[in-house]
Amino acid sequence: MNAYHTLQQKASILGFLRLGVGLLWKGGIPRWAAGLLIVGSALFFVGVNSGELEYLFTLSASDAYLAALAPIGLRYWGNGSAMAWAKAGA
């Protein structure tokens, strides 16, 4: 793995971690979903830095991200547009 991939993975971890903390702080999605974003970031960090268990931890992190972001997607789908979601007060 080259330095570019390592930097890209660290940026991804920090991005999802900041998203989880921000959504936990400000609201907008259920608290468990924001917590799953934080847990997914921790799992991804462990997965990237572990040797032979990398696939297990990164797969678990991907599942956590999917479960955490599902409420946002379902809310968009249910109301039909982003404007309806914003008007509903998130």
MOUR-V616454 format. One record per backbone hydrogen bond with DSSP energy under -0.5 kcal/mol. NH is the residue of the N-H (numbers start at 1). CO is the residue of the C=O. Records with the same first field share a line. If there is no record, write none. Layout:
NH=CO  CO
This chain:
6=2
7=3
8=4
9=5
10=6
11=7
12=8
13=9
14=10
15=11
16=12
17=13
18=14
19=15
20=16
21=17
22=18
23=19
24=20
25=21
26=22
27=23
33=30
34=30
35=31
36=32
37=33
38=34
39=35
40=36
41=37
42=38
43=39
44=40
45=41
46=42
47=43
48=44
49=45
50=46
54=51
57=53
58=54
59=55
60=56
61=57
62=58
63=59
64=60
65=61
66=62
67=63
68=64
69=65
70=66
73=69
74=70
75=71
76=72
77=73
78=74
79=75
80=76
85=81
86=82
87=83
88=84
89=86
90=85
